Amino acid sequence: MGLKRVWQQAARGVEKVAQRIPAVQKRLEAEYAQVEQMVRAQMRPKLDALPDFNELPDAGVPREQILDWLQQLRTQESPPWMQGRVSGTVYHGEPDLSEFLSRVYALHAQSNPLHADLFPSTVRFEAEIVRMTARLLHAPDTDDPEGQVVGTTTSGGTESILLAMKTYRDWARAEKRITEPEVIAPETAHPAFDKAAHLFGVKLIRTPVGDDFKAKLEPIQDALTRNTIAIVGSAPSYPHGTIDPIPQMAAIAQQYGIGMHVDACLGGFILPFIEQLGYPVTPFDFRVAGVTSMSVDPHKYGYTPKGLSVVLYRGRSLRRYQYFTYTDWQGGLYASPTLPGSRPGALSVAGWAAMVAIGKQGYLDAARQIMETAVAIRKGIEQIPDLRLMGEPLFLIAFTRAHESLNIYQVLDQMRQRGWRLNALQRPPGLHLAVTVRHTQSGVAEAFLSDLRESVAYVKAHPDEKGEMAPIYGMANSLPFRGVVDEVLKRYLDALYD
């Protein structure tokens, strides 16, 4: 074929694509509009008595009226999670604990750890949260400053991960003269690592996982370069609840003198107790040589109020790279251990109160109930021929379709219509349920399995029914053009605040 004919065919191909662009754009706009409509319909509180406030009211609204509105909204929004029909989200939620923590919060509502001289008790409580968390995760008892496990509290798992990545970047720059830092993370690691890479100028290298959804070691080894500053593992990963081979990954990190960060935001406060109960748990904490940092969320299975996480480091000198100090400001000397300046100290005090009030026995009892419920749910899913489990579930149970003819996202829609809120997974498509204390209530596991069987049967009988979420997740899972999916997500966020 001559060069002229090649160019002619290419030109005709481009012309055909150009002709299709308006139709594609029209379809995409329809998809975007569907997302915005869904968000506005489902994510906005429905309370006729509550007016829209687009500017400050001329006169203050009476406090009794405000409390009445908020009580009505709480009554509307509480049933799904209180009845144990939501994956994760509210991990304890018993009224007596909630009431106790609300009282603690009220006592310290004005506290701000930025002003340690005014609120020394809050700083003490934060330090004790760090120490209790470190001991739970087998921090060694040593006088060697570089062997001690230290850390800080943070506002959540994302901030803990951001700070750990910022710490490794600054450590590598100062001690290894690395100016183009790289971090290796399995594709199942949390997107907070991508956010950290974006914010701090770190190149994040994603490596594949195996059929068991655990990190594969050979690709990690192959991804190492002279610019690698850290390896990331999950305990467990959020999508499938599987624990990466932390000991082997940490050995690689130790061999090359780089950091090994374990993201235990989800599992840090339940895996130690699951292990005590006799379930098999891959070693993941500071017992493993080579693990140099961890992120852990007490506000998940630690049952503290939302807004409390912990980042831990092996060695006091490593933690110092997290800090920000400024000595030349006209306003005085400035030092901040984490990303924010001012912080709500009441959250830390209430978190400390929850941990001290529950204690080891309380956490062990909760873990026992959760695992008994999780085992029952897992066995029930295994008995549904059209579904199959993903990974090796402990307290988080991921599952997918056993054959391609079943649209798992339509199953998600049907479960939603029956009052359940599950998490959708992609690549491959699936769903998961993070079992919490709320699911251990009598009859919840049985109701979940019954509704799941009914949902699967309905989807098989009505394969062409679109539903609400199924088209969106189906598009996100199948489209190779991630820019389109990115636009969908941005439209979703726009709709939340419009």
Backbone torsions as a table, in degrees:
resi	resn	phi	psi	omega
1	MET	NA	130.3	-178.8
2	GLY	-73.5	161.5	-179.2
3	LEU	-61.9	-36.5	-179.3
4	LYS	-62.6	-43.1	-179.8
5	ARG	-65.7	-36.8	177.6
6	VAL	-59.3	-46.4	-179.7
7	TRP	-65.5	-37.6	179.2
8	GLN	-63.7	-44.4	178.6
9	GLN	-64.8	-40.7	178.7
10	ALA	-62.4	-41.0	-179.6
11	ALA	-64.0	-41.8	178.3
12	ARG	-63.4	-38.5	178.7
13	GLY	-63.4	-43.2	178.5
14	VAL	-63.6	-39.7	-179.9
15	GLU	-63.0	-41.3	178.8
16	LYS	-63.9	-42.1	178.5
17	VAL	-62.6	-43.7	-179.3
18	ALA	-60.6	-38.6	178.6
19	GLN	-64.9	-29.2	-178.3
20	ARG	-84.0	-17.5	-174.0
21	ILE	-57.6	-47.1	179.6
22	PRO	-58.0	-39.3	179.7
23	ALA	-66.9	-40.5	178.8
24	VAL	-64.9	-43.9	179.0
25	GLN	-62.2	-38.9	179.0
26	LYS	-63.6	-41.5	178.6
27	ARG	-65.6	-41.7	179.8
28	LEU	-63.7	-41.5	178.7
29	GLU	-61.1	-37.1	176.8
30	ALA	-63.8	-41.2	178.0
31	GLU	-64.6	-43.3	179.1
32	TYR	-61.4	-43.5	-180.0
33	ALA	-62.3	-36.1	178.2
34	GLN	-63.2	-41.0	178.4
35	VAL	-62.2	-48.8	-178.3
36	GLU	-61.9	-41.0	179.6
37	GLN	-64.7	-42.1	179.7
38	MET	-62.7	-43.0	-179.1
39	VAL	-63.6	-46.9	-177.6
40	ARG	-65.7	-32.4	-178.1
41	ALA	-77.0	-36.7	-170.9
42	GLN	-104.8	-23.6	-172.6
43	MET	-100.6	-3.4	179.2
44	ARG	-99.9	133.4	179.0
45	PRO	-63.9	136.5	-178.1
46	LYS	-103.2	99.3	178.8
47	LEU	-145.1	105.1	-173.9
48	ASP	-60.1	-31.4	-176.3
49	ALA	-76.4	-14.0	-176.6
50	LEU	-91.9	112.0	-179.9
51	PRO	-76.1	164.2	174.3
52	ASP	-81.8	134.3	176.5
53	PHE	-111.3	99.8	179.1
54	ASN	-99.4	-8.2	172.4
55	GLU	-153.0	165.9	-179.1
56	LEU	-60.4	136.6	176.5
57	PRO	-65.3	149.8	-179.9
58	ASP	-60.2	-43.2	177.0
59	ALA	-122.2	148.1	-179.4
60	GLY	-61.0	140.5	176.6
61	VAL	-74.9	137.1	179.1
62	PRO	-55.2	138.9	-176.4
63	ARG	-60.7	-35.4	179.5
64	GLU	-62.4	-37.3	178.6
65	GLN	-66.7	-43.0	179.4
66	ILE	-62.1	-44.7	179.2
67	LEU	-62.9	-36.2	178.1
68	ASP	-65.0	-44.0	177.3
69	TRP	-59.3	-47.5	-176.2
70	LEU	-65.9	-35.5	177.9
71	GLN	-67.0	-39.7	178.2
72	GLN	-63.8	-42.4	179.1
73	LEU	-65.2	-39.8	177.7
74	ARG	-62.7	-39.9	178.8
75	THR	-62.8	-37.0	178.9
76	GLN	-70.3	-41.4	-168.8
77	GLU	-91.2	-16.4	-174.2
78	SER	-75.9	-38.3	-171.0
79	PRO	-51.1	-45.2	-176.3
80	PRO	-58.1	-48.3	-177.3
81	TRP	-78.1	-32.8	179.4
82	MET	-65.2	-33.9	-179.1
83	GLN	-84.1	3.1	178.0
84	GLY	73.5	38.6	-178.5
85	ARG	-113.0	17.8	-176.7
86	VAL	-126.2	137.7	175.9
87	SER	-74.1	123.5	178.4
88	GLY	57.9	-132.0	172.6
89	THR	67.7	-72.1	174.9
90	VAL	-109.7	112.2	-167.7
91	TYR	-92.3	-17.4	177.6
92	HIS	-129.1	-82.5	169.9
93	GLY	78.2	7.4	176.4
94	GLU	-63.9	136.6	-174.4
95	PRO	-57.9	-37.6	-177.4
96	ASP	-66.9	-40.5	177.2
97	LEU	-68.1	-41.3	179.6
98	SER	-61.8	-42.5	179.2
99	GLU	-64.8	-42.9	178.7
100	PHE	-60.3	-46.5	-178.4
101	LEU	-68.5	-32.4	176.3
102	SER	-64.0	-39.3	178.2
103	ARG	-66.4	-42.2	178.1
104	VAL	-61.6	-45.4	-178.9
105	TYR	-59.0	-44.5	-177.4
106	ALA	-61.6	-34.6	-178.9
107	LEU	-67.5	-25.1	-176.1
108	HIS	-123.5	29.9	-174.8
109	ALA	-63.4	-23.6	-178.3
110	GLN	-93.0	-3.5	-172.6
111	SER	-69.0	140.6	177.6
112	ASN	-141.5	109.0	-177.1
113	PRO	-61.6	-15.2	176.0
114	LEU	-59.0	-31.5	-179.8
115	HIS	-103.9	74.7	-174.3
116	ALA	-62.7	-27.2	-179.6
117	ASP	-70.4	-29.6	179.7
118	LEU	-87.7	-29.4	-176.3
119	PHE	-127.8	60.2	-177.5
120	PRO	-63.6	-28.2	-178.9
121	SER	-66.0	-36.9	-179.7
122	THR	-64.1	-42.6	179.0
123	VAL	-64.2	-38.5	176.6
124	ARG	-61.4	-44.7	-178.5
125	PHE	-64.0	-39.2	178.0
126	GLU	-62.9	-43.0	178.7
127	ALA	-62.1	-37.1	179.6
128	GLU	-72.8	-34.1	173.4
129	ILE	-58.8	-44.9	179.8
130	VAL	-62.2	-46.3	-177.2
131	ARG	-65.9	-42.9	179.4
132	MET	-63.4	-40.4	179.2
133	THR	-66.0	-42.5	179.8
134	ALA	-62.3	-42.7	179.6
135	ARG	-67.0	-36.8	176.7
136	LEU	-58.5	-34.4	-176.7
137	LEU	-99.2	27.7	170.1
138	HIS	61.9	43.3	170.4
139	ALA	-62.9	134.8	-178.4
140	PRO	-70.0	149.1	176.5
141	ASP	-91.6	99.5	-174.1
142	THR	-146.4	152.3	175.5
143	ASP	-90.8	-6.4	179.9
144	ASP	-73.9	115.5	-178.3
145	PRO	-56.1	-30.8	-178.4
146	GLU	-86.4	-5.2	174.6
147	GLY	-103.7	-13.4	-179.9
148	GLN	-73.1	147.0	175.4
149	VAL	-99.4	120.7	-177.4
150	VAL	-129.9	172.8	179.9
151	GLY	179.2	-162.8	176.7
152	THR	-143.9	163.3	168.8
153	THR	-84.0	157.6	177.5
154	THR	-141.1	-179.5	-176.2
155	SER	-85.0	-7.8	-178.5
156	GLY	165.6	175.2	-176.7
157	GLY	-60.5	-37.2	179.9
158	THR	-62.7	-44.8	178.8
159	GLU	-64.8	-38.8	177.6
160	SER	-59.8	-42.4	179.4
161	ILE	-68.7	-43.4	177.6
162	LEU	-56.5	-45.8	-176.9
163	LEU	-66.5	-39.8	179.0
164	ALA	-62.3	-42.9	-179.6
165	MET	-68.9	-38.1	175.7
166	LYS	-63.9	-38.5	179.7
167	THR	-64.0	-46.8	178.9
168	TYR	-64.6	-37.4	178.0
169	ARG	-60.3	-48.5	-177.5
170	ASP	-70.3	-35.7	176.5
171	TRP	-62.8	-46.2	-178.4
172	ALA	-67.1	-35.9	178.5
173	ARG	-65.7	-42.4	-175.9
174	ALA	-77.1	-39.4	-170.2
175	GLU	-105.5	-18.2	179.8
176	LYS	-121.2	-2.1	-179.3
177	ARG	57.9	34.1	178.1
178	ILE	-90.2	120.5	-177.9
179	THR	-108.4	-10.0	176.3
180	GLU	-125.5	71.4	-170.5
181	PRO	-69.5	147.3	177.6
182	GLU	-130.0	141.2	175.6
183	VAL	-123.8	136.5	179.7
184	ILE	-102.8	127.6	-179.4
185	ALA	-141.3	137.3	175.0
186	PRO	-60.6	156.2	-177.7
187	GLU	-65.5	-13.8	177.4
188	THR	-89.0	-7.8	-179.8
189	ALA	-63.5	153.5	-172.9
190	HIS	-62.9	145.0	178.1
191	PRO	-61.4	-13.1	176.1
192	ALA	-59.9	-26.7	176.2
193	PHE	-69.8	-35.0	174.1
194	ASP	-66.8	-39.5	177.6
195	LYS	-62.8	-43.0	178.6
196	ALA	-62.3	-43.2	179.3
197	ALA	-61.4	-41.7	179.4
198	HIS	-63.5	-43.7	-174.7
199	LEU	-75.3	-34.5	-169.9
200	PHE	-110.3	11.5	174.9
201	GLY	67.4	38.7	178.8
202	VAL	-108.6	139.6	175.3
203	LYS	-87.3	118.2	179.5
204	LEU	-97.0	122.7	179.6
205	ILE	-105.5	114.3	-179.7
206	ARG	-88.4	131.4	179.5
207	THR	-116.2	153.9	-174.6
208	PRO	-73.5	159.7	172.6
209	VAL	-111.3	163.3	-179.4
210	GLY	-85.2	-173.3	178.2
211	ASP	-63.5	-19.6	177.0
212	ASP	-89.5	3.9	178.5
213	PHE	66.4	20.0	173.9
214	LYS	-101.4	153.1	-178.9
215	ALA	-59.0	136.0	175.0
216	LYS	-88.4	135.4	-173.0
217	LEU	-77.1	-38.7	-175.6
218	GLU	-61.8	-44.6	177.1
219	PRO	-62.5	-32.8	176.5
220	ILE	-63.9	-46.2	178.6
221	GLN	-59.3	-42.3	-178.2
222	ASP	-68.4	-27.0	-176.3
223	ALA	-82.1	-10.2	-178.4
224	LEU	-65.6	136.0	173.6
225	THR	-137.1	178.5	178.2
226	ARG	-67.1	-13.7	179.8
227	ASN	-96.7	-1.3	-179.4
228	THR	-68.5	129.0	-179.5
229	ILE	-111.8	-21.2	-178.2
230	ALA	-163.7	157.0	172.0
231	ILE	-116.8	145.1	-178.8
232	VAL	-115.8	137.5	171.5
233	GLY	-134.0	159.9	-177.3
234	SER	-117.6	143.9	179.1
235	ALA	-142.3	83.4	-7.6
236	PRO	-96.5	178.3	174.4
237	SER	-72.6	147.4	-178.1
238	TYR	-66.2	-41.2	-175.7
239	PRO	-63.7	-47.8	-167.8
240	HIS	-119.5	-2.8	177.5
241	GLY	70.0	23.2	-179.4
242	THR	-100.6	146.4	179.2
243	ILE	-95.4	124.7	178.0
244	ASP	-64.6	160.7	178.4
245	PRO	-72.7	72.8	-173.2
246	ILE	-57.5	-45.6	-178.7
247	PRO	-57.2	-43.1	-179.6
248	GLN	-70.3	-38.8	178.2
249	MET	-66.1	-41.2	179.6
250	ALA	-66.0	-33.5	177.5
251	ALA	-64.0	-39.2	177.2
252	ILE	-64.0	-45.7	-179.6
253	ALA	-61.4	-43.0	-179.4
254	GLN	-65.2	-38.7	179.9
255	GLN	-60.8	-36.9	-175.8
256	TYR	-99.4	4.1	176.2
257	GLY	66.9	37.9	-179.8
258	ILE	-122.0	173.5	-177.6
259	GLY	-76.5	152.3	172.2
260	MET	-129.7	107.7	-179.6
261	HIS	-101.5	128.8	176.3
262	VAL	-106.8	116.7	175.7
263	ASP	-84.5	98.4	178.0
264	ALA	-111.5	31.7	179.2
265	CYS	-55.3	-42.9	-177.6
266	LEU	-80.8	-40.2	-170.1
267	GLY	-103.2	-8.7	-170.9
268	GLY	-58.5	-31.7	-177.0
269	PHE	-102.0	6.3	176.4
270	ILE	-126.8	-32.8	-179.2
271	LEU	-59.1	-40.6	178.2
272	PRO	-59.4	-35.5	-179.0
273	PHE	-80.8	-32.9	172.7
274	ILE	-61.0	-40.6	178.1
275	GLU	-63.7	-41.9	177.8
276	GLN	-60.5	-30.8	-179.6
277	LEU	-77.2	-6.4	176.0
278	GLY	100.5	3.3	177.3
279	TYR	-78.9	148.2	-179.6
280	PRO	-71.3	123.7	179.9
281	VAL	-131.4	121.2	176.7
282	THR	-61.4	130.2	176.8
283	PRO	-53.9	133.5	-172.8
284	PHE	-141.9	-7.8	-169.4
285	ASP	-109.1	-153.2	-173.1
286	PHE	-75.6	1.2	167.6
287	ARG	-69.3	-22.9	-177.0
288	VAL	-85.7	117.6	175.9
289	ALA	-61.7	135.8	-179.5
290	GLY	102.1	-20.8	173.5
291	VAL	-72.8	118.5	-174.6
292	THR	-110.4	-13.4	177.4
293	SER	-158.8	158.6	178.6
294	MET	-146.9	148.5	168.8
295	SER	-114.7	132.9	-173.1
296	VAL	-140.3	137.3	-178.4
297	ASP	-111.3	99.3	170.8
298	PRO	-59.5	-23.9	-177.1
299	HIS	-78.8	5.0	170.0
300	LYS	-101.2	-103.4	-175.8
301	TYR	-81.3	8.5	168.3
302	GLY	-89.4	-9.8	172.0
303	TYR	63.3	29.0	174.5
304	THR	-91.0	169.0	175.4
305	PRO	-61.8	153.8	179.3
306	LYS	-63.4	139.3	179.4
307	GLY	111.0	23.4	-178.5
308	LEU	-138.0	118.9	174.4
309	SER	-135.3	171.8	179.8
310	VAL	-135.9	136.3	170.3
311	VAL	-115.5	131.7	-174.2
312	LEU	-121.4	147.4	178.7
313	TYR	-132.6	145.2	171.2
314	ARG	-88.8	103.5	179.3
315	GLY	113.3	128.9	-178.3
316	ARG	-67.0	-33.7	-178.0
317	SER	-66.9	-33.1	179.0
318	LEU	-66.7	-40.7	-179.4
319	ARG	-60.9	-31.3	-176.8
320	ARG	-61.9	-26.2	178.3
321	TYR	-71.9	-10.7	175.8
322	GLN	-79.1	-32.1	-171.8
323	TYR	-67.3	155.3	169.4
324	PHE	-122.5	127.2	177.2
325	THR	-130.1	149.6	177.4
326	TYR	-142.0	125.5	-170.7
327	THR	-107.0	-9.5	-170.8
328	ASP	-113.3	18.4	-179.2
329	TRP	-80.8	140.0	177.4
330	GLN	-65.2	-21.0	179.0
331	GLY	-80.8	1.0	178.5
332	GLY	116.6	-171.9	177.9
333	LEU	-78.6	141.5	-176.9
334	TYR	-129.1	133.0	176.3
335	ALA	-144.6	132.7	179.8
336	SER	-136.9	126.4	-179.0
337	PRO	-77.6	-23.5	-174.7
338	THR	-129.9	-168.5	-176.1
339	LEU	-70.5	-47.6	179.8
340	PRO	-76.0	165.1	168.0
341	GLY	-91.3	-82.9	175.2
342	SER	-67.2	142.8	179.2
343	ARG	-140.8	151.2	178.7
344	PRO	-75.0	96.9	-177.9
345	GLY	-61.1	-27.4	-179.1
346	ALA	-60.3	-32.5	177.9
347	LEU	-64.3	-40.3	179.5
348	SER	-68.1	-42.5	179.8
349	VAL	-63.2	-44.6	179.7
350	ALA	-66.3	-34.5	176.5
351	GLY	-64.3	-45.1	176.0
352	TRP	-58.6	-44.8	-179.1
353	ALA	-61.6	-40.8	179.4
354	ALA	-63.5	-46.1	-177.7
355	MET	-63.9	-42.3	-179.0
356	VAL	-71.3	-36.3	-178.6
357	ALA	-71.9	-36.5	-177.7
358	ILE	-78.4	-48.3	177.8
359	GLY	67.9	173.2	-176.9
360	LYS	-58.5	-43.0	-177.1
361	GLN	-66.4	-38.6	178.3
362	GLY	-64.1	-41.3	177.8
363	TYR	-67.8	-37.3	179.1
364	LEU	-66.0	-42.6	179.1
365	ASP	-63.1	-42.1	179.1
366	ALA	-64.3	-41.9	179.3
367	ALA	-62.9	-38.9	179.3
368	ARG	-62.3	-46.4	-179.9
369	GLN	-64.5	-41.4	-179.9
370	ILE	-63.6	-44.3	-177.7
371	MET	-69.2	-37.1	176.4
372	GLU	-62.1	-40.9	178.3
373	THR	-68.4	-43.1	-179.2
374	ALA	-62.7	-40.6	178.8
375	VAL	-62.6	-42.2	179.2
376	ALA	-63.2	-42.4	179.9
377	ILE	-67.6	-42.0	179.4
378	ARG	-60.7	-45.6	179.3
379	LYS	-62.9	-37.5	178.9
380	GLY	-65.3	-40.0	178.2
381	ILE	-66.7	-38.3	178.8
382	GLU	-61.1	-22.6	-178.6
383	GLN	-90.3	0.1	175.9
384	ILE	-96.4	108.9	-171.5
385	PRO	-59.5	-27.4	-174.9
386	ASP	-84.5	-2.2	-179.3
387	LEU	-122.3	157.5	171.9
388	ARG	-144.1	148.3	-179.1
389	LEU	-73.6	155.6	176.5
390	MET	-116.2	129.4	177.9
391	GLY	73.7	-154.2	-179.2
392	GLU	-121.0	85.5	-170.5
393	PRO	-67.6	138.5	168.8
394	LEU	-110.9	-90.9	179.1
395	PHE	-99.1	-13.3	175.3
396	LEU	-112.4	123.5	-172.0
397	ILE	-114.4	112.2	178.1
398	ALA	-104.8	140.8	179.2
399	PHE	-147.4	158.5	-179.0
400	THR	-138.6	-175.2	-179.9
401	ARG	-80.0	148.5	177.7
402	ALA	-85.6	-15.6	178.5
403	HIS	-148.9	151.2	-171.9
404	GLU	-68.3	-16.7	-178.9
405	SER	-70.6	-16.9	179.0
406	LEU	-93.5	124.1	177.3
407	ASN	-86.2	105.6	-175.3
408	ILE	-66.4	-25.7	179.1
409	TYR	-75.6	-26.2	171.7
410	GLN	-69.6	-33.4	173.4
411	VAL	-61.8	-41.3	175.6
412	LEU	-57.1	-45.7	178.6
413	ASP	-60.6	-44.3	-179.5
414	GLN	-65.2	-38.9	176.1
415	MET	-64.9	-36.7	178.0
416	ARG	-63.8	-40.9	177.8
417	GLN	-64.6	-24.4	177.8
418	ARG	-92.1	9.3	172.9
419	GLY	97.7	5.6	-177.4
420	TRP	-99.5	147.5	176.3
421	ARG	-122.4	99.4	179.1
422	LEU	-104.0	166.9	177.5
423	ASN	-100.0	133.8	179.5
424	ALA	-89.3	139.3	176.9
425	LEU	-113.1	160.6	177.5
426	GLN	-140.0	156.8	175.4
427	ARG	53.3	65.1	3.2
428	PRO	-86.4	160.5	-179.8
429	PRO	-65.0	142.7	179.1
430	GLY	-173.8	-177.7	177.4
431	LEU	-134.3	158.5	171.6
432	HIS	-144.2	156.3	176.5
433	LEU	-127.5	117.9	173.3
434	ALA	-89.9	111.0	-174.8
435	VAL	-75.8	131.7	-179.2
436	THR	-126.6	-177.8	176.1
437	VAL	-57.4	-32.9	-178.2
438	ARG	-62.4	-31.0	-178.3
439	HIS	-80.9	-9.7	-178.4
440	THR	-83.4	-2.0	177.2
441	GLN	-64.9	151.0	-177.2
442	SER	-57.5	129.1	173.9
443	GLY	87.9	-10.2	-175.6
444	VAL	-69.1	-47.5	-179.7
445	ALA	-60.6	-41.8	180.0
446	GLU	-64.3	-41.4	179.6
447	ALA	-66.2	-39.0	179.0
448	PHE	-60.9	-49.0	-177.3
449	LEU	-66.6	-37.7	178.3
450	SER	-63.9	-45.7	179.4
451	ASP	-68.1	-33.2	178.3
452	LEU	-66.9	-42.7	177.4
453	ARG	-62.2	-43.0	179.4
454	GLU	-64.7	-39.1	-179.3
455	SER	-65.3	-43.8	178.0
456	VAL	-61.9	-44.6	-179.8
457	ALA	-62.6	-39.5	-179.5
458	TYR	-65.1	-44.7	-179.0
459	VAL	-64.0	-39.0	177.8
460	LYS	-63.7	-35.6	-178.9
461	ALA	-81.6	-19.7	-178.7
462	HIS	-131.9	65.0	-173.5
463	PRO	-67.1	-20.3	-176.2
464	ASP	-94.6	-1.4	-179.9
465	GLU	-73.5	127.4	-172.2
466	LYS	-76.6	-49.5	-173.9
467	GLY	79.1	-170.9	-176.6
468	GLU	-99.4	-52.9	-175.3
469	MET	-86.5	-27.6	-174.4
470	ALA	-56.6	-46.0	-179.8
471	PRO	-63.0	-36.6	-177.7
472	ILE	-68.2	-49.9	-179.6
473	TYR	-68.8	-34.4	177.0
474	GLY	-62.3	-42.8	177.7
475	MET	-63.8	-45.7	-178.5
476	ALA	-62.7	-34.0	-176.6
477	ASN	-79.0	-24.8	-172.4
478	SER	-105.6	-26.1	-174.8
479	LEU	-71.1	128.6	175.9
480	PRO	-77.4	-20.2	-177.7
481	PHE	-87.8	96.0	-173.6
482	ARG	-70.2	-17.4	176.9
483	GLY	-62.9	-33.7	177.3
484	VAL	-65.9	-45.3	178.8
485	VAL	-63.8	-38.3	177.5
486	ASP	-59.4	-41.4	178.6
487	GLU	-65.7	-37.5	176.6
488	VAL	-59.3	-45.3	-179.0
489	LEU	-64.7	-38.4	179.3
490	LYS	-69.9	-35.2	174.9
491	ARG	-63.8	-38.6	177.4
492	TYR	-59.9	-47.5	-179.6
493	LEU	-66.6	-38.7	176.2
494	ASP	-57.6	-44.5	-175.4
495	ALA	-65.7	-29.2	178.8
496	LEU	-63.1	-34.1	-173.3
497	TYR	-108.0	-6.9	179.6
498	ASP	-72.2	NA	NA
